[in-house]
Amino acid sequence: MSKMKQQVQVTVAGNYSPSVIELKQGIPAEILVTRINTQGCLETIHSSEMDFETDLPLNEPQTITISTDKVGEYAFSCGMDMVFGKVVVK
Ligand SMILES: [Cu+2]
């Protein structure tokens, strides 16, 4: 059986697109986050609920591994907590 993995691309351009990321529980997941312009204050993405903080260099996709162990909703935001998105594990 081949290994399953979920991967979702997120584009950052003044906000997060998509801003709601749905993942299935129990399947390893990563989000590939690419900041494509300098709109807003989105040079950093972080989440205390998912325990990550990552710089987003312009046009350089960053891979963030997301735990899907537990069903729930987990917020992430820009470094100044002004722009938000969330991961929904179900
Ligand atoms: Cu901000």
PDB file of the backbone (N, CA, C, O) and the ligand in Angstrom, with CONECT records:
HET     CU  A 101       1
ATOM      1  N   MET A   1       0.846  -1.196   0.000  1.00  0.00           N
ATOM      2  CA  MET A   1       0.000   0.000   0.000  1.00  0.00           C
ATOM      3  C   MET A   1       0.883   1.247   0.000  1.00  0.00           C
ATOM      4  O   MET A   1       1.859   1.316   0.746  1.00  0.00           O
ATOM      5  N   SER A   2       0.550   2.212  -0.816  1.00  0.00           N
ATOM      6  CA  SER A   2       1.371   3.421  -0.872  1.00  0.00           C
ATOM      7  C   SER A   2       1.061   4.317   0.315  1.00  0.00           C
ATOM      8  O   SER A   2      -0.038   4.292   0.871  1.00  0.00           O
ATOM      9  N   LYS A   3       2.036   5.093   0.680  1.00  0.00           N
ATOM     10  CA  LYS A   3       1.860   6.024   1.797  1.00  0.00           C
ATOM     11  C   LYS A   3       0.980   7.187   1.364  1.00  0.00           C
ATOM     12  O   LYS A   3       1.186   7.790   0.310  1.00  0.00           O
ATOM     13  N   MET A   4       0.012   7.479   2.186  1.00  0.00           N
ATOM     14  CA  MET A   4      -0.836   8.627   1.874  1.00  0.00           C
ATOM     15  C   MET A   4      -0.332   9.865   2.602  1.00  0.00           C
ATOM     16  O   MET A   4       0.156   9.799   3.731  1.00  0.00           O
ATOM     17  N   LYS A   5      -0.465  10.970   1.933  1.00  0.00           N
ATOM     18  CA  LYS A   5      -0.093  12.240   2.552  1.00  0.00           C
ATOM     19  C   LYS A   5      -1.015  13.314   1.984  1.00  0.00           C
ATOM     20  O   LYS A   5      -1.350  13.306   0.800  1.00  0.00           O
ATOM     21  N   GLN A   6      -1.408  14.219   2.837  1.00  0.00           N
ATOM     22  CA  GLN A   6      -2.204  15.352   2.385  1.00  0.00           C
ATOM     23  C   GLN A   6      -1.276  16.547   2.238  1.00  0.00           C
ATOM     24  O   GLN A   6      -0.456  16.824   3.113  1.00  0.00           O
ATOM     25  N   GLN A   7      -1.415  17.246   1.129  1.00  0.00           N
ATOM     26  CA  GLN A   7      -0.637  18.470   0.975  1.00  0.00           C
ATOM     27  C   GLN A   7      -1.551  19.559   0.412  1.00  0.00           C
ATOM     28  O   GLN A   7      -2.228  19.365  -0.598  1.00  0.00           O
ATOM     29  N   VAL A   8      -1.553  20.692   1.080  1.00  0.00           N
ATOM     30  CA  VAL A   8      -2.400  21.803   0.660  1.00  0.00           C
ATOM     31  C   VAL A   8      -1.507  23.012   0.395  1.00  0.00           C
ATOM     32  O   VAL A   8      -0.648  23.351   1.209  1.00  0.00           O
ATOM     33  N   GLN A   9      -1.719  23.656  -0.746  1.00  0.00           N
ATOM     34  CA  GLN A   9      -0.972  24.865  -1.087  1.00  0.00           C
ATOM     35  C   GLN A   9      -1.714  26.078  -0.546  1.00  0.00           C
ATOM     36  O   GLN A   9      -2.927  26.203  -0.715  1.00  0.00           O
ATOM     37  N   VAL A  10      -0.987  26.952   0.093  1.00  0.00           N
ATOM     38  CA  VAL A  10      -1.574  28.192   0.604  1.00  0.00           C
ATOM     39  C   VAL A  10      -0.795  29.362   0.010  1.00  0.00           C
ATOM     40  O   VAL A  10       0.431  29.419   0.094  1.00  0.00           O
ATOM     41  N   THR A  11      -1.523  30.278  -0.584  1.00  0.00           N
ATOM     42  CA  THR A  11      -0.905  31.466  -1.161  1.00  0.00           C
ATOM     43  C   THR A  11      -1.132  32.648  -0.226  1.00  0.00           C
ATOM     44  O   THR A  11      -2.233  32.858   0.282  1.00  0.00           O
ATOM     45  N   VAL A  12      -0.074  33.407  -0.014  1.00  0.00           N
ATOM     46  CA  VAL A  12      -0.147  34.559   0.889  1.00  0.00           C
ATOM     47  C   VAL A  12       0.025  35.822   0.060  1.00  0.00           C
ATOM     48  O   VAL A  12       1.081  36.066  -0.522  1.00  0.00           O
ATOM     49  N   ALA A  13      -1.054  36.632   0.021  1.00  0.00           N
ATOM     50  CA  ALA A  13      -1.037  37.881  -0.731  1.00  0.00           C
ATOM     51  C   ALA A  13      -2.021  38.834  -0.058  1.00  0.00           C
ATOM     52  O   ALA A  13      -3.126  39.048  -0.556  1.00  0.00           O
ATOM     53  N   GLY A  14      -1.619  39.395   1.058  1.00  0.00           N
ATOM     54  CA  GLY A  14      -2.511  40.272   1.815  1.00  0.00           C
ATOM     55  C   GLY A  14      -3.413  39.504   2.766  1.00  0.00           C
ATOM     56  O   GLY A  14      -3.893  40.039   3.765  1.00  0.00           O
ATOM     57  N   ASN A  15      -3.635  38.228   2.432  1.00  0.00           N
ATOM     58  CA  ASN A  15      -4.348  37.325   3.345  1.00  0.00           C
ATOM     59  C   ASN A  15      -3.919  35.905   2.982  1.00  0.00           C
ATOM     60  O   ASN A  15      -2.986  35.699   2.205  1.00  0.00           O
ATOM     61  N   TYR A  16      -4.624  34.929   3.565  1.00  0.00           N
ATOM     62  CA  TYR A  16      -4.292  33.540   3.262  1.00  0.00           C
ATOM     63  C   TYR A  16      -5.340  32.962   2.316  1.00  0.00           C
ATOM     64  O   TYR A  16      -6.540  33.100   2.554  1.00  0.00           O
ATOM     65  N   SER A  17      -4.900  32.334   1.279  1.00  0.00           N
ATOM     66  CA  SER A  17      -5.832  31.737   0.335  1.00  0.00           C
ATOM     67  C   SER A  17      -5.431  30.286   0.052  1.00  0.00           C
ATOM     68  O   SER A  17      -4.382  30.057  -0.550  1.00  0.00           O
ATOM     69  N   PRO A  18      -6.233  29.300   0.468  1.00  0.00           N
ATOM     70  CA  PRO A  18      -7.466  29.471   1.246  1.00  0.00           C
ATOM     71  C   PRO A  18      -7.138  29.827   2.694  1.00  0.00           C
ATOM     72  O   PRO A  18      -6.031  29.577   3.169  1.00  0.00           O
ATOM     73  N   SER A  19      -8.109  30.412   3.385  1.00  0.00           N
ATOM     74  CA  SER A  19      -7.888  30.746   4.796  1.00  0.00           C
ATOM     75  C   SER A  19      -8.399  29.641   5.705  1.00  0.00           C
ATOM     76  O   SER A  19      -8.066  29.597   6.889  1.00  0.00           O
ATOM     77  N   VAL A  20      -9.209  28.748   5.148  1.00  0.00           N
ATOM     78  CA  VAL A  20      -9.661  27.579   5.905  1.00  0.00           C
ATOM     79  C   VAL A  20      -9.150  26.340   5.178  1.00  0.00           C
ATOM     80  O   VAL A  20      -9.461  26.109   4.010  1.00  0.00           O
ATOM     81  N   ILE A  21      -8.360  25.550   5.897  1.00  0.00           N
ATOM     82  CA  ILE A  21      -7.716  24.377   5.307  1.00  0.00           C
ATOM     83  C   ILE A  21      -8.294  23.136   5.972  1.00  0.00           C
ATOM     84  O   ILE A  21      -8.132  22.932   7.175  1.00  0.00           O
ATOM     85  N   GLU A  22      -8.961  22.318   5.188  1.00  0.00           N
ATOM     86  CA  GLU A  22      -9.567  21.111   5.752  1.00  0.00           C
ATOM     87  C   GLU A  22      -8.657  19.914   5.534  1.00  0.00           C
ATOM     88  O   GLU A  22      -8.178  19.667   4.427  1.00  0.00           O
ATOM     89  N   LEU A  23      -8.428  19.177   6.610  1.00  0.00           N
ATOM     90  CA  LEU A  23      -7.581  17.992   6.556  1.00  0.00           C
ATOM     91  C   LEU A  23      -8.307  16.816   7.189  1.00  0.00           C
ATOM     92  O   LEU A  23      -9.157  16.982   8.064  1.00  0.00           O
ATOM     93  N   LYS A  24      -7.953  15.634   6.728  1.00  0.00           N
ATOM     94  CA  LYS A  24      -8.540  14.427   7.319  1.00  0.00           C
ATOM     95  C   LYS A  24      -7.701  13.957   8.495  1.00  0.00           C
ATOM     96  O   LYS A  24      -6.471  13.962   8.455  1.00  0.00           O
ATOM     97  N   GLN A  25      -8.395  13.557   9.528  1.00  0.00           N
ATOM     98  CA  GLN A  25      -7.704  13.065  10.718  1.00  0.00           C
ATOM     99  C   GLN A  25      -6.892  11.812  10.392  1.00  0.00           C
ATOM    100  O   GLN A  25      -7.322  10.946   9.630  1.00  0.00           O
ATOM    101  N   GLY A  26      -5.706  11.745  10.993  1.00  0.00           N
ATOM    102  CA  GLY A  26      -4.922  10.518  10.941  1.00  0.00           C
ATOM    103  C   GLY A  26      -4.062  10.331   9.711  1.00  0.00           C
ATOM    104  O   GLY A  26      -3.310   9.360   9.623  1.00  0.00           O
ATOM    105  N   ILE A  27      -4.157  11.236   8.768  1.00  0.00           N
ATOM    106  CA  ILE A  27      -3.317  11.145   7.564  1.00  0.00           C
ATOM    107  C   ILE A  27      -2.280  12.259   7.628  1.00  0.00           C
ATOM    108  O   ILE A  27      -2.641  13.429   7.756  1.00  0.00           O
ATOM    109  N   PRO A  28      -0.983  11.909   7.539  1.00  0.00           N
ATOM    110  CA  PRO A  28       0.065  12.934   7.637  1.00  0.00           C
ATOM    111  C   PRO A  28      -0.212  14.096   6.682  1.00  0.00           C
ATOM    112  O   PRO A  28      -0.635  13.890   5.544  1.00  0.00           O
ATOM    113  N   ALA A  29       0.029  15.302   7.153  1.00  0.00           N
ATOM    114  CA  ALA A  29      -0.333  16.467   6.349  1.00  0.00           C
ATOM    115  C   ALA A  29       0.746  17.525   6.399  1.00  0.00           C
ATOM    116  O   ALA A  29       1.443  17.689   7.400  1.00  0.00           O
ATOM    117  N   GLU A  30       0.866  18.234   5.301  1.00  0.00           N
ATOM    118  CA  GLU A  30       1.707  19.422   5.309  1.00  0.00           C
ATOM    119  C   GLU A  30       1.049  20.498   4.464  1.00  0.00           C
ATOM    120  O   GLU A  30       0.323  20.217   3.511  1.00  0.00           O
ATOM    121  N   ILE A  31       1.325  21.734   4.844  1.00  0.00           N
ATOM    122  CA  ILE A  31       0.879  22.846   4.022  1.00  0.00           C
ATOM    123  C   ILE A  31       2.112  23.500   3.416  1.00  0.00           C
ATOM    124  O   ILE A  31       3.155  23.645   4.053  1.00  0.00           O
ATOM    125  N   LEU A  32       1.948  23.880   2.175  1.00  0.00           N
ATOM    126  CA  LEU A  32       3.029  24.491   1.413  1.00  0.00           C
ATOM    127  C   LEU A  32       2.638  25.958   1.241  1.00  0.00           C
ATOM    128  O   LEU A  32       1.737  26.290   0.471  1.00  0.00           O
ATOM    129  N   VAL A  33       3.325  26.816   1.967  1.00  0.00           N
ATOM    130  CA  VAL A  33       2.914  28.217   2.063  1.00  0.00           C
ATOM    131  C   VAL A  33       3.856  29.092   1.244  1.00  0.00           C
ATOM    132  O   VAL A  33       5.070  29.079   1.449  1.00  0.00           O
ATOM    133  N   THR A  34       3.282  29.850   0.316  1.00  0.00           N
ATOM    134  CA  THR A  34       4.093  30.710  -0.542  1.00  0.00           C
ATOM    135  C   THR A  34       3.586  32.147  -0.466  1.00  0.00           C
ATOM    136  O   THR A  34       2.427  32.423  -0.777  1.00  0.00           O
ATOM    137  N   ARG A  35       4.453  33.048  -0.054  1.00  0.00           N
ATOM    138  CA  ARG A  35       4.091  34.473  -0.038  1.00  0.00           C
ATOM    139  C   ARG A  35       4.506  35.067  -1.385  1.00  0.00           C
ATOM    140  O   ARG A  35       5.680  35.032  -1.752  1.00  0.00           O
ATOM    141  N   ILE A  36       3.538  35.608  -2.110  1.00  0.00           N
ATOM    142  CA  ILE A  36       3.798  36.035  -3.482  1.00  0.00           C
ATOM    143  C   ILE A  36       3.872  37.540  -3.665  1.00  0.00           C
ATOM    144  O   ILE A  36       4.211  38.009  -4.751  1.00  0.00           O
ATOM    145  N   ASN A  37       3.562  38.304  -2.630  1.00  0.00           N
ATOM    146  CA  ASN A  37       3.775  39.751  -2.752  1.00  0.00           C
ATOM    147  C   ASN A  37       3.970  40.364  -1.373  1.00  0.00           C
ATOM    148  O   ASN A  37       3.936  39.659  -0.365  1.00  0.00           O
ATOM    149  N   THR A  38       4.174  41.667  -1.330  1.00  0.00           N
ATOM    150  CA  THR A  38       4.529  42.303  -0.059  1.00  0.00           C
ATOM    151  C   THR A  38       3.334  42.980   0.603  1.00  0.00           C
ATOM    152  O   THR A  38       3.503  43.754   1.545  1.00  0.00           O
ATOM    153  N   GLN A  39       2.117  42.690   0.113  1.00  0.00           N
ATOM    154  CA  GLN A  39       0.918  43.223   0.763  1.00  0.00           C
ATOM    155  C   GLN A  39       0.836  42.766   2.208  1.00  0.00           C
ATOM    156  O   GLN A  39       1.134  41.615   2.526  1.00  0.00           O
ATOM    157  N   GLY A  40       0.431  43.674   3.076  1.00  0.00           N
ATOM    158  CA  GLY A  40       0.185  43.287   4.460  1.00  0.00           C
ATOM    159  C   GLY A  40       1.464  43.017   5.222  1.00  0.00           C
ATOM    160  O   GLY A  40       2.559  43.393   4.803  1.00  0.00           O
ATOM    161  N   CYS A  41       1.298  42.361   6.341  1.00  0.00           N
ATOM    162  CA  CYS A  41       2.427  42.153   7.258  1.00  0.00           C
ATOM    163  C   CYS A  41       2.577  40.668   7.489  1.00  0.00           C
ATOM    164  O   CYS A  41       2.498  40.186   8.619  1.00  0.00           O
ATOM    165  N   LEU A  42       2.798  39.945   6.395  1.00  0.00           N
ATOM    166  CA  LEU A  42       2.684  38.487   6.454  1.00  0.00           C
ATOM    167  C   LEU A  42       4.031  37.786   6.277  1.00  0.00           C
ATOM    168  O   LEU A  42       4.094  36.667   5.767  1.00  0.00           O
ATOM    169  N   GLU A  43       5.097  38.447   6.698  1.00  0.00           N
ATOM    170  CA  GLU A  43       6.431  37.860   6.523  1.00  0.00           C
ATOM    171  C   GLU A  43       6.646  36.634   7.397  1.00  0.00           C
ATOM    172  O   GLU A  43       7.531  35.816   7.142  1.00  0.00           O
ATOM    173  N   THR A  44       5.819  36.521   8.434  1.00  0.00           N
ATOM    174  CA  THR A  44       5.920  35.375   9.335  1.00  0.00           C
ATOM    175  C   THR A  44       4.543  34.752   9.494  1.00  0.00           C
ATOM    176  O   THR A  44       3.539  35.459   9.569  1.00  0.00           O
ATOM    177  N   ILE A  45       4.500  33.420   9.546  1.00  0.00           N
ATOM    178  CA  ILE A  45       3.250  32.729   9.860  1.00  0.00           C
ATOM    179  C   ILE A  45       3.501  31.926  11.128  1.00  0.00           C
ATOM    180  O   ILE A  45       4.535  31.275  11.275  1.00  0.00           O
ATOM    181  N   HIS A  46       2.533  31.985  12.044  1.00  0.00           N
ATOM    182  CA  HIS A  46       2.746  31.215  13.269  1.00  0.00           C
ATOM    183  C   HIS A  46       1.432  30.717  13.855  1.00  0.00           C
ATOM    184  O   HIS A  46       0.346  31.192  13.523  1.00  0.00           O
ATOM    185  N   SER A  47       1.582  29.741  14.738  1.00  0.00           N
ATOM    186  CA  SER A  47       0.429  29.182  15.421  1.00  0.00           C
ATOM    187  C   SER A  47       0.870  28.649  16.766  1.00  0.00           C
ATOM    188  O   SER A  47       1.733  27.775  16.847  1.00  0.00           O
ATOM    189  N   SER A  48       0.271  29.182  17.827  1.00  0.00           N
ATOM    190  CA  SER A  48       0.567  28.614  19.143  1.00  0.00           C
ATOM    191  C   SER A  48      -0.183  27.290  19.308  1.00  0.00           C
ATOM    192  O   SER A  48       0.280  26.384  20.001  1.00  0.00           O
ATOM    193  N   GLU A  49      -1.353  27.192  18.658  1.00  0.00           N
ATOM    194  CA  GLU A  49      -2.144  25.961  18.798  1.00  0.00           C
ATOM    195  C   GLU A  49      -1.494  24.784  18.076  1.00  0.00           C
ATOM    196  O   GLU A  49      -1.644  23.636  18.495  1.00  0.00           O
ATOM    197  N   MET A  50      -0.776  25.064  17.001  1.00  0.00           N
ATOM    198  CA  MET A  50      -0.105  23.980  16.269  1.00  0.00           C
ATOM    199  C   MET A  50       1.405  24.013  16.478  1.00  0.00           C
ATOM    200  O   MET A  50       2.130  23.173  15.945  1.00  0.00           O
ATOM    201  N   ASP A  51       1.869  24.975  17.247  1.00  0.00           N
ATOM    202  CA  ASP A  51       3.265  25.043  17.652  1.00  0.00           C
ATOM    203  C   ASP A  51       4.232  25.156  16.471  1.00  0.00           C
ATOM    204  O   ASP A  51       5.135  24.334  16.316  1.00  0.00           O
ATOM    205  N   PHE A  52       4.034  26.179  15.644  1.00  0.00           N
ATOM    206  CA  PHE A  52       5.046  26.475  14.637  1.00  0.00           C
ATOM    207  C   PHE A  52       5.185  27.974  14.454  1.00  0.00           C
ATOM    208  O   PHE A  52       4.273  28.744  14.756  1.00  0.00           O
ATOM    209  N   GLU A  53       6.332  28.366  13.959  1.00  0.00           N
ATOM    210  CA  GLU A  53       6.569  29.739  13.547  1.00  0.00           C
ATOM    211  C   GLU A  53       7.568  29.676  12.398  1.00  0.00           C
ATOM    212  O   GLU A  53       8.658  29.121  12.539  1.00  0.00           O
ATOM    213  N   THR A  54       7.187  30.249  11.262  1.00  0.00           N
ATOM    214  CA  THR A  54       7.995  30.112  10.053  1.00  0.00           C
ATOM    215  C   THR A  54       8.068  31.443   9.326  1.00  0.00           C
ATOM    216  O   THR A  54       7.047  32.104   9.131  1.00  0.00           O
ATOM    217  N   ASP A  55       9.247  31.833   8.933  1.00  0.00           N
ATOM    218  CA  ASP A  55       9.401  33.007   8.075  1.00  0.00           C
ATOM    219  C   ASP A  55       8.994  32.643   6.657  1.00  0.00           C
ATOM    220  O   ASP A  55       9.175  31.506   6.219  1.00  0.00           O
ATOM    221  N   LEU A  56       8.448  33.610   5.951  1.00  0.00           N
ATOM    222  CA  LEU A  56       7.986  33.377   4.580  1.00  0.00           C
ATOM    223  C   LEU A  56       8.732  34.291   3.612  1.00  0.00           C
ATOM    224  O   LEU A  56       8.238  35.362   3.260  1.00  0.00           O
ATOM    225  N   PRO A  57       9.922  33.868   3.183  1.00  0.00           N
ATOM    226  CA  PRO A  57      10.635  34.657   2.174  1.00  0.00           C
ATOM    227  C   PRO A  57       9.792  34.734   0.904  1.00  0.00           C
ATOM    228  O   PRO A  57       9.114  33.770   0.547  1.00  0.00           O
ATOM    229  N   LEU A  58       9.833  35.856   0.236  1.00  0.00           N
ATOM    230  CA  LEU A  58       9.025  36.079  -0.956  1.00  0.00           C
ATOM    231  C   LEU A  58       9.282  35.000  -2.009  1.00  0.00           C
ATOM    232  O   LEU A  58      10.426  34.716  -2.366  1.00  0.00           O
ATOM    233  N   ASN A  59       8.196  34.410  -2.494  1.00  0.00           N
ATOM    234  CA  ASN A  59       8.255  33.428  -3.599  1.00  0.00           C
ATOM    235  C   ASN A  59       9.079  32.179  -3.301  1.00  0.00           C
ATOM    236  O   ASN A  59       9.554  31.503  -4.214  1.00  0.00           O
ATOM    237  N   GLU A  60       9.243  31.883  -2.010  1.00  0.00           N
ATOM    238  CA  GLU A  60       9.943  30.643  -1.654  1.00  0.00           C
ATOM    239  C   GLU A  60       9.013  29.776  -0.813  1.00  0.00           C
ATOM    240  O   GLU A  60       8.857  30.014   0.384  1.00  0.00           O
ATOM    241  N   PRO A  61       8.392  28.767  -1.434  1.00  0.00           N
ATOM    242  CA  PRO A  61       7.437  27.920  -0.716  1.00  0.00           C
ATOM    243  C   PRO A  61       8.053  27.320   0.548  1.00  0.00           C
ATOM    244  O   PRO A  61       9.162  26.786   0.518  1.00  0.00           O
ATOM    245  N   GLN A  62       7.325  27.414   1.647  1.00  0.00           N
ATOM    246  CA  GLN A  62       7.776  26.850   2.914  1.00  0.00           C
ATOM    247  C   GLN A  62       6.843  25.711   3.297  1.00  0.00           C
ATOM    248  O   GLN A  62       5.621  25.859   3.270  1.00  0.00           O
ATOM    249  N   THR A  63       7.424  24.584   3.652  1.00  0.00           N
ATOM    250  CA  THR A  63       6.611  23.431   4.037  1.00  0.00           C
ATOM    251  C   THR A  63       6.445  23.395   5.545  1.00  0.00           C
ATOM    252  O   THR A  63       7.423  23.448   6.291  1.00  0.00           O
ATOM    253  N   ILE A  64       5.196  23.304   5.986  1.00  0.00           N
ATOM    254  CA  ILE A  64       4.908  23.213   7.421  1.00  0.00           C
ATOM    255  C   ILE A  64       4.140  21.924   7.657  1.00  0.00           C
ATOM    256  O   ILE A  64       3.088  21.691   7.061  1.00  0.00           O
ATOM    257  N   THR A  65       4.679  21.096   8.530  1.00  0.00           N
ATOM    258  CA  THR A  65       4.020  19.830   8.852  1.00  0.00           C
ATOM    259  C   THR A  65       2.934  20.072   9.902  1.00  0.00           C
ATOM    260  O   THR A  65       3.158  20.741  10.910  1.00  0.00           O
ATOM    261  N   ILE A  66       1.761  19.514   9.641  1.00  0.00           N
ATOM    262  CA  ILE A  66       0.609  19.712  10.524  1.00  0.00           C
ATOM    263  C   ILE A  66       0.213  18.367  11.128  1.00  0.00           C
ATOM    264  O   ILE A  66       0.056  17.375  10.415  1.00  0.00           O
ATOM    265  N   SER A  67       0.058  18.348  12.439  1.00  0.00           N
ATOM    266  CA  SER A  67      -0.414  17.124  13.079  1.00  0.00           C
ATOM    267  C   SER A  67      -1.907  16.953  12.829  1.00  0.00           C
ATOM    268  O   SER A  67      -2.682  17.899  12.974  1.00  0.00           O
ATOM    269  N   THR A  68      -2.300  15.751  12.455  1.00  0.00           N
ATOM    270  CA  THR A  68      -3.728  15.483  12.267  1.00  0.00           C
ATOM    271  C   THR A  68      -4.213  14.432  13.271  1.00  0.00           C
ATOM    272  O   THR A  68      -5.193  13.726  13.030  1.00  0.00           O
ATOM    273  N   ASP A  69      -3.511  14.347  14.387  1.00  0.00           N
ATOM    274  CA  ASP A  69      -3.872  13.350  15.398  1.00  0.00           C
ATOM    275  C   ASP A  69      -5.264  13.580  15.974  1.00  0.00           C
ATOM    276  O   ASP A  69      -6.017  12.637  16.219  1.00  0.00           O
ATOM    277  N   LYS A  70      -5.591  14.859  16.185  1.00  0.00           N
ATOM    278  CA  LYS A  70      -6.851  15.170  16.869  1.00  0.00           C
ATOM    279  C   LYS A  70      -7.769  16.018  16.000  1.00  0.00           C
ATOM    280  O   LYS A  70      -7.349  16.999  15.386  1.00  0.00           O
ATOM    281  N   VAL A  71      -9.029  15.611  15.968  1.00  0.00           N
ATOM    282  CA  VAL A  71     -10.056  16.422  15.311  1.00  0.00           C
ATOM    283  C   VAL A  71     -10.157  17.766  16.021  1.00  0.00           C
ATOM    284  O   VAL A  71     -10.095  17.840  17.249  1.00  0.00           O
ATOM    285  N   GLY A  72     -10.312  18.822  15.237  1.00  0.00           N
ATOM    286  CA  GLY A  72     -10.485  20.132  15.857  1.00  0.00           C
ATOM    287  C   GLY A  72     -10.160  21.252  14.900  1.00  0.00           C
ATOM    288  O   GLY A  72      -9.841  21.026  13.732  1.00  0.00           O
ATOM    289  N   GLU A  73     -10.246  22.469  15.414  1.00  0.00           N
ATOM    290  CA  GLU A  73      -9.919  23.649  14.628  1.00  0.00           C
ATOM    291  C   GLU A  73      -8.728  24.343  15.271  1.00  0.00           C
ATOM    292  O   GLU A  73      -8.693  24.554  16.483  1.00  0.00           O
ATOM    293  N   TYR A  74      -7.758  24.693  14.442  1.00  0.00           N
ATOM    294  CA  TYR A  74      -6.504  25.234  14.946  1.00  0.00           C
ATOM    295  C   TYR A  74      -6.172  26.508  14.171  1.00  0.00           C
ATOM    296  O   TYR A  74      -6.052  26.489  12.946  1.00  0.00           O
ATOM    297  N   ALA A  75      -6.028  27.597  14.893  1.00  0.00           N
ATOM    298  CA  ALA A  75      -5.809  28.892  14.248  1.00  0.00           C
ATOM    299  C   ALA A  75      -4.333  29.104  13.935  1.00  0.00           C
ATOM    300  O   ALA A  75      -3.447  28.613  14.635  1.00  0.00           O
ATOM    301  N   PHE A  76      -4.101  29.855  12.858  1.00  0.00           N
ATOM    302  CA  PHE A  76      -2.757  30.372  12.597  1.00  0.00           C
ATOM    303  C   PHE A  76      -2.906  31.821  12.187  1.00  0.00           C
ATOM    304  O   PHE A  76      -4.003  32.268  11.853  1.00  0.00           O
ATOM    305  N   SER A  77      -1.815  32.552  12.211  1.00  0.00           N
ATOM    306  CA  SER A  77      -1.915  33.981  11.911  1.00  0.00           C
ATOM    307  C   SER A  77      -0.567  34.529  11.492  1.00  0.00           C
ATOM    308  O   SER A  77       0.457  33.848  11.539  1.00  0.00           O
ATOM    309  N   CYS A  78      -0.607  35.787  11.079  1.00  0.00           N
ATOM    310  CA  CYS A  78       0.639  36.488  10.787  1.00  0.00           C
ATOM    311  C   CYS A  78       1.361  36.772  12.100  1.00  0.00           C
ATOM    312  O   CYS A  78       0.812  36.556  13.181  1.00  0.00           O
ATOM    313  N   GLY A  79       2.571  37.249  11.998  1.00  0.00           N
ATOM    314  CA  GLY A  79       3.388  37.458  13.181  1.00  0.00           C
ATOM    315  C   GLY A  79       2.802  38.436  14.186  1.00  0.00           C
ATOM    316  O   GLY A  79       3.123  38.375  15.373  1.00  0.00           O
ATOM    317  N   MET A  80       1.943  39.342  13.719  1.00  0.00           N
ATOM    318  CA  MET A  80       1.356  40.334  14.620  1.00  0.00           C
ATOM    319  C   MET A  80      -0.093  40.028  14.967  1.00  0.00           C
ATOM    320  O   MET A  80      -0.798  40.871  15.521  1.00  0.00           O
ATOM    321  N   ASP A  81      -0.534  38.814  14.638  1.00  0.00           N
ATOM    322  CA  ASP A  81      -1.904  38.386  14.949  1.00  0.00           C
ATOM    323  C   ASP A  81      -2.956  39.326  14.376  1.00  0.00           C
ATOM    324  O   ASP A  81      -3.911  39.694  15.062  1.00  0.00           O
ATOM    325  N   MET A  82      -2.779  39.709  13.125  1.00  0.00           N
ATOM    326  CA  MET A  82      -3.753  40.589  12.474  1.00  0.00           C
ATOM    327  C   MET A  82      -4.494  39.873  11.352  1.00  0.00           C
ATOM    328  O   MET A  82      -5.645  40.202  11.064  1.00  0.00           O
ATOM    329  N   VAL A  83      -3.860  38.913  10.724  1.00  0.00           N
ATOM    330  CA  VAL A  83      -4.469  38.167   9.623  1.00  0.00           C
ATOM    331  C   VAL A  83      -4.521  36.702  10.047  1.00  0.00           C
ATOM    332  O   VAL A  83      -3.523  36.130  10.485  1.00  0.00           O
ATOM    333  N   PHE A  84      -5.710  36.105   9.908  1.00  0.00           N
ATOM    334  CA  PHE A  84      -5.907  34.774  10.466  1.00  0.00           C
ATOM    335  C   PHE A  84      -6.355  33.751   9.431  1.00  0.00           C
ATOM    336  O   PHE A  84      -6.975  34.078   8.419  1.00  0.00           O
ATOM    337  N   GLY A  85      -6.021  32.521   9.720  1.00  0.00           N
ATOM    338  CA  GLY A  85      -6.568  31.392   8.985  1.00  0.00           C
ATOM    339  C   GLY A  85      -6.734  30.257   9.973  1.00  0.00           C
ATOM    340  O   GLY A  85      -6.352  30.372  11.138  1.00  0.00           O
ATOM    341  N   LYS A  86      -7.309  29.153   9.499  1.00  0.00           N
ATOM    342  CA  LYS A  86      -7.405  28.015  10.412  1.00  0.00           C
ATOM    343  C   LYS A  86      -7.328  26.699   9.668  1.00  0.00           C
ATOM    344  O   LYS A  86      -7.680  26.585   8.494  1.00  0.00           O
ATOM    345  N   VAL A  87      -6.855  25.719  10.402  1.00  0.00           N
ATOM    346  CA  VAL A  87      -6.830  24.337   9.931  1.00  0.00           C
ATOM    347  C   VAL A  87      -7.972  23.614  10.621  1.00  0.00           C
ATOM    348  O   VAL A  87      -8.126  23.695  11.839  1.00  0.00           O
ATOM    349  N   VAL A  88      -8.768  22.908   9.835  1.00  0.00           N
ATOM    350  CA  VAL A  88      -9.861  22.114  10.391  1.00  0.00           C
ATOM    351  C   VAL A  88      -9.528  20.654  10.145  1.00  0.00           C
ATOM    352  O   VAL A  88      -9.453  20.215   8.997  1.00  0.00           O
ATOM    353  N   VAL A  89      -9.330  19.909  11.204  1.00  0.00           N
ATOM    354  CA  VAL A  89      -9.062  18.474  11.089  1.00  0.00           C
ATOM    355  C   VAL A  89     -10.348  17.739  11.406  1.00  0.00           C
ATOM    356  O   VAL A  89     -10.929  17.913  12.478  1.00  0.00           O
ATOM    357  N   LYS A  90     -10.794  16.905  10.456  1.00  0.00           N
ATOM    358  CA  LYS A  90     -12.033  16.176  10.725  1.00  0.00           C
ATOM    359  C   LYS A  90     -12.042  14.804  10.077  1.00  0.00           C
ATOM    360  O   LYS A  90     -13.017  14.064  10.211  1.00  0.00           O
TER     361      LYS A  90
HETATM  362 CU    CU A 101       0.345  41.002  10.573  1.00  0.00          CU2+
END
